[in-house]
Amino acid sequence: MIRQIRGVVPVVHTPFLADDSMDYASLEREMQWALSLPIDGFCTGMVSELQRLTADERNQLHQWLGEFDRGDRCFVASVGAESATAAVQFATAAVNNGADAVMAIPPNSVPLNADELEEYFAAIVEAIPVPLIVQDASGYVGAEIPLSVSCQLFEKYGSERIMFKPEANPLGSKLSALRDATRGQVAIFEGSGGISLMDSYSRGIAGTIPGMEFLEQVICVWEALENGDVDAAYRAWFPLCALVSLQLQAGLDGFSAVEKYIMQRKGLFSTDRRRQPYEWEMDKETCLELERLLRFL
């Protein structure tokens, strides 16, 4: 039985071998390392490169993750797809593989109206017995989910079945609007890589969903905040903020490139390979700046 779905719930990065197949040995090292830290769970998400996996690969990844001994920590599987039918299939498979909750972005290829968005998310909720985290990833991809849709889902299914990960800009005010509209009763997660963690925490988030690459630093910030030591939290947050700002220059490509670089640098991944297509590569000067910033962690 999981103890909670809150706190620090990092996104698993998908390692690849030189032949572009998923690398189980590296994934195992990643998970053993992450689970040795005081995290509250783990999940898959945008920076797991799920959109570049086949359906079979996504289900395989979730099967592998569900098999790791995580104790009472949660496993959240990202199941968003280009149709409700596909999302429901991913969600059902993930729950069968041990997921304690699922997370979903809306379809990106065709913008849905409010009614269609509600029907999409409702189809997922009603197909599974576990909570759904509604993810608005419009800060990176797709269109913003209207606040009215989030409120309707909350009113229909309640805080036991619906949670939120808002990433529409401006994040702070959008997060507060969602909190207020749901009367502070729903769990909201921030997912900005940590760059908005301080502001988001003061607005009442239940947890943070960062990548794995700077996980120890995110934990330092979160634990200081939970202990009420705001000054210590800011001291830990400043270098994290600088590192994430370097990633943000290239959006999702920037996040995934730095993440893979760091995971290989830690000795967890055998390669820093990303699944094509992508637009941005780290040049020599970006690597040098990254290494300079890493000294402050």
C-alpha positions as CSV (number, residue, x, y, z in Angstrom):
1,M,0.0,0.0,0.0
2,I,1.4,3.4,-1.0
3,R,1.7,6.0,1.8
4,Q,0.8,9.0,-0.4
5,I,0.8,10.6,-3.8
6,R,2.6,13.8,-2.9
7,G,6.1,15.1,-2.2
8,V,9.0,14.6,-4.5
9,V,8.0,12.3,-7.4
10,P,10.7,12.4,-10.1
11,V,10.3,11.6,-13.8
12,V,12.2,8.5,-15.0
13,H,14.5,9.1,-18.0
14,T,14.4,6.4,-20.6
15,P,17.9,5.2,-21.5
16,F,18.7,3.9,-25.0
17,L,21.5,1.8,-26.3
18,A,23.5,2.7,-29.4
19,D,21.1,0.7,-31.5
20,D,18.2,2.9,-30.3
21,S,16.6,0.1,-28.2
22,M,15.7,0.7,-24.5
23,D,18.5,-0.1,-22.1
24,Y,17.2,-2.1,-19.2
25,A,20.6,-2.3,-17.4
26,S,20.8,1.5,-17.3
27,L,17.2,1.8,-16.2
28,E,17.9,-0.6,-13.4
29,R,20.9,1.5,-12.2
30,E,18.8,4.7,-12.5
31,M,16.0,3.2,-10.3
32,Q,18.3,1.7,-7.7
33,W,20.0,5.1,-7.3
34,A,16.7,7.0,-7.2
35,L,15.1,4.6,-4.7
36,S,18.1,5.0,-2.5
37,L,17.2,8.6,-2.0
38,P,14.3,10.0,0.1
39,I,11.8,10.3,-2.8
40,D,8.1,9.8,-2.4
41,G,7.6,7.9,-5.7
42,F,8.5,8.1,-9.3
43,C,6.7,8.6,-12.6
44,T,7.0,8.7,-16.4
45,G,6.3,11.9,-18.3
46,M,7.2,14.2,-21.1
47,V,11.0,13.9,-20.5
48,S,10.7,10.1,-20.5
49,E,10.5,10.6,-24.3
50,L,7.2,8.7,-24.3
51,Q,6.0,10.5,-27.5
52,R,9.0,8.9,-29.2
53,L,8.4,5.4,-27.9
54,T,6.2,2.8,-29.7
55,A,3.1,1.7,-27.9
56,D,4.7,-1.6,-27.1
57,E,7.8,0.2,-25.7
58,R,5.7,2.4,-23.5
59,N,3.9,-0.6,-22.0
60,Q,7.2,-2.4,-21.6
61,L,8.7,0.5,-19.8
62,H,5.8,0.7,-17.4
63,Q,6.0,-3.1,-16.9
64,W,9.7,-2.8,-16.0
65,L,9.0,0.1,-13.6
66,G,6.2,-1.7,-11.9
67,E,8.4,-4.6,-11.1
68,F,11.0,-2.6,-9.1
69,D,10.7,-2.9,-5.4
70,R,9.6,0.5,-4.4
71,G,8.2,-0.2,-0.9
72,D,5.4,2.2,-0.1
73,R,6.4,4.8,-2.6
74,C,4.0,5.6,-5.5
75,F,4.4,4.8,-9.2
76,V,2.6,7.2,-11.6
77,A,2.5,6.3,-15.3
78,S,2.0,8.8,-18.0
79,V,-0.7,7.7,-20.4
80,G,-1.6,10.7,-22.5
81,A,-2.2,9.9,-26.2
82,E,-3.8,11.3,-29.4
83,S,-7.1,9.6,-28.7
84,A,-9.1,8.6,-25.7
85,T,-9.1,5.0,-26.9
86,A,-5.3,4.9,-26.9
87,A,-5.0,6.7,-23.6
88,V,-7.4,4.3,-22.0
89,Q,-5.4,1.3,-23.3
90,F,-2.2,2.8,-21.9
91,A,-3.9,3.5,-18.6
92,T,-5.3,0.0,-18.3
93,A,-2.0,-1.6,-19.1
94,A,-0.2,0.7,-16.6
95,V,-2.6,-0.2,-13.8
96,N,-2.2,-3.9,-14.6
97,N,1.6,-3.3,-14.4
98,G,1.2,-1.9,-10.9
99,A,0.8,1.9,-11.4
100,D,-0.7,3.6,-8.3
101,A,-2.0,6.6,-10.5
102,V,-1.8,7.8,-14.0
103,M,-1.0,11.2,-15.5
104,A,-2.2,12.4,-18.9
105,I,-1.8,15.3,-21.3
106,P,-4.5,16.0,-23.9
107,P,-4.0,15.2,-27.5
108,N,-1.6,17.6,-29.3
109,S,-2.3,17.0,-33.0
110,V,-5.9,18.4,-32.8
111,P,-6.9,21.0,-30.2
112,L,-10.0,19.9,-28.4
113,N,-12.8,22.1,-27.1
114,A,-13.8,22.1,-23.5
115,D,-16.5,19.4,-23.8
116,E,-14.1,17.2,-25.8
117,L,-11.3,17.7,-23.2
118,E,-13.7,16.7,-20.4
119,E,-14.8,13.6,-22.3
120,Y,-11.2,12.6,-23.0
121,F,-10.1,12.8,-19.3
122,A,-13.4,11.3,-18.1
123,A,-12.8,8.3,-20.3
124,I,-9.5,7.7,-18.6
125,V,-10.8,8.1,-15.0
126,E,-13.8,5.8,-15.6
127,A,-11.6,3.1,-17.1
128,I,-9.3,2.6,-14.1
129,P,-9.6,2.4,-10.3
130,V,-6.7,4.8,-9.5
131,P,-6.3,8.6,-9.5
132,L,-5.6,10.6,-12.6
133,I,-3.2,13.6,-12.6
134,V,-4.5,16.0,-15.3
135,Q,-1.4,17.5,-16.9
136,D,-1.5,20.8,-18.7
137,A,1.9,20.8,-20.6
138,S,1.0,23.9,-22.7
139,G,4.2,25.6,-21.5
140,Y,6.0,23.1,-23.7
141,V,3.5,21.5,-26.1
142,G,-0.2,21.7,-27.0
143,A,-3.0,24.1,-25.9
144,E,-3.9,25.2,-22.4
145,I,-6.6,23.3,-20.6
146,P,-9.4,25.8,-19.6
147,L,-9.9,26.2,-15.9
148,S,-13.6,25.3,-16.4
149,V,-12.6,21.8,-17.5
150,S,-10.4,21.2,-14.5
151,C,-13.2,22.4,-12.2
152,Q,-15.8,20.2,-13.9
153,L,-13.5,17.1,-13.5
154,F,-12.9,18.0,-9.8
155,E,-16.6,18.5,-9.1
156,K,-17.5,15.2,-10.9
157,Y,-14.8,12.9,-9.5
158,G,-13.5,14.6,-6.4
159,S,-10.0,14.9,-4.9
160,E,-9.6,11.2,-4.5
161,R,-9.7,10.6,-8.2
162,I,-8.4,13.8,-9.8
163,M,-5.2,15.7,-9.2
164,F,-3.4,18.4,-11.3
165,K,-0.1,19.3,-12.8
166,P,-0.5,22.8,-14.3
167,E,2.3,24.0,-16.6
168,A,0.6,26.8,-18.5
169,N,2.2,30.2,-18.3
170,P,2.2,32.3,-16.2
171,L,2.5,29.3,-13.9
172,G,2.1,31.1,-10.5
173,S,-1.1,32.8,-11.2
174,K,-2.6,29.8,-13.1
175,L,-1.7,27.6,-10.1
176,S,-3.3,29.9,-7.6
177,A,-6.5,30.2,-9.8
178,L,-6.8,26.4,-9.9
179,R,-6.2,26.1,-6.2
180,D,-8.9,28.7,-5.4
181,A,-11.4,27.3,-7.9
182,T,-11.1,23.9,-6.3
183,R,-11.3,25.4,-2.8
184,G,-7.8,24.2,-1.9
185,Q,-9.1,20.6,-1.7
186,V,-7.2,19.1,-4.6
187,A,-3.6,18.0,-4.9
188,I,-1.6,20.2,-7.3
189,F,2.0,19.3,-8.4
190,E,4.5,21.7,-10.0
191,G,6.6,20.4,-12.9
192,S,8.9,23.2,-13.9
193,G,12.2,21.3,-13.2
194,G,12.3,23.1,-9.9
195,I,12.8,26.7,-11.3
196,S,9.3,27.6,-9.9
197,L,9.4,25.4,-6.9
198,M,9.8,28.2,-4.3
199,D,6.9,30.2,-5.7
200,S,4.7,27.1,-6.2
201,Y,5.3,25.9,-2.7
202,S,4.0,29.1,-1.2
203,R,0.9,28.6,-3.3
204,G,0.1,25.3,-1.6
205,I,1.4,22.5,-3.9
206,A,1.2,18.9,-2.7
207,G,4.5,17.9,-4.4
208,T,7.0,18.4,-7.2
209,I,7.6,16.3,-10.3
210,P,11.2,17.1,-11.4
211,G,13.6,15.2,-13.6
212,M,16.1,12.9,-12.1
213,E,19.2,14.9,-13.2
214,F,19.3,17.3,-10.2
215,L,17.2,15.2,-7.9
216,E,19.4,15.5,-4.8
217,Q,19.2,19.3,-5.1
218,V,15.4,19.3,-5.5
219,I,15.2,17.0,-2.4
220,C,17.3,19.5,-0.5
221,V,14.9,22.4,-1.4
222,W,11.8,20.4,-0.7
223,E,13.0,19.1,2.7
224,A,14.0,22.6,3.8
225,L,10.6,23.9,2.8
226,E,8.8,21.1,4.6
227,N,10.9,21.9,7.7
228,G,10.0,25.6,7.5
229,D,13.6,26.7,6.8
230,V,12.9,29.1,3.9
231,D,16.5,30.6,4.0
232,A,18.0,27.1,3.6
233,A,15.5,26.4,0.8
234,Y,16.5,29.5,-1.1
235,R,20.2,28.7,-0.7
236,A,19.6,25.2,-2.2
237,W,17.3,26.6,-4.9
238,F,19.6,29.3,-6.4
239,P,22.0,26.9,-8.1
240,L,19.1,24.7,-9.2
241,C,17.4,27.7,-10.7
242,A,20.5,28.5,-12.7
243,L,20.8,25.0,-14.0
244,V,17.2,24.7,-15.1
245,S,17.4,28.1,-16.8
246,L,20.1,26.6,-18.9
247,Q,17.8,23.8,-19.9
248,L,14.9,26.0,-20.6
249,Q,16.7,27.8,-23.5
250,A,15.7,24.9,-25.7
251,G,12.4,23.7,-24.2
252,L,11.9,19.9,-24.0
253,D,15.0,19.3,-26.1
254,G,17.0,21.3,-23.6
255,F,15.7,19.3,-20.7
256,S,16.3,15.9,-22.3
257,A,19.8,16.8,-23.6
258,V,21.0,17.9,-20.2
259,E,19.2,15.1,-18.4
260,K,20.9,12.4,-20.6
261,Y,24.3,14.2,-20.2
262,I,24.0,14.2,-16.4
263,M,22.7,10.6,-16.2
264,Q,25.7,9.4,-18.2
265,R,28.0,11.6,-16.2
266,K,26.8,10.0,-13.0
267,G,27.6,6.6,-14.5
268,L,24.0,5.5,-14.5
269,F,23.4,5.5,-18.3
270,S,25.7,3.8,-20.7
271,T,25.0,6.4,-23.4
272,D,23.4,9.9,-23.5
273,R,21.4,8.9,-26.6
274,R,18.1,10.6,-27.2
275,R,15.5,9.2,-29.6
276,Q,15.2,11.2,-32.8
277,P,13.8,13.6,-33.9
278,Y,15.0,16.6,-31.9
279,E,16.2,20.1,-32.9
280,W,18.8,21.0,-30.3
281,E,22.2,19.7,-29.3
282,M,24.4,21.0,-26.5
283,D,27.5,22.7,-27.9
284,K,30.9,22.8,-26.3
285,E,30.2,26.1,-24.6
286,T,26.9,24.9,-23.1
287,C,28.7,21.9,-21.7
288,L,31.3,24.1,-20.1
289,E,28.7,26.4,-18.5
290,L,26.8,23.3,-17.3
291,E,30.0,22.0,-15.6
292,R,30.7,25.4,-14.1
293,L,27.2,25.5,-12.6
294,L,27.4,21.9,-11.3
295,R,30.2,23.0,-8.9
296,F,27.6,25.0,-6.9
297,L,25.5,21.9,-6.0
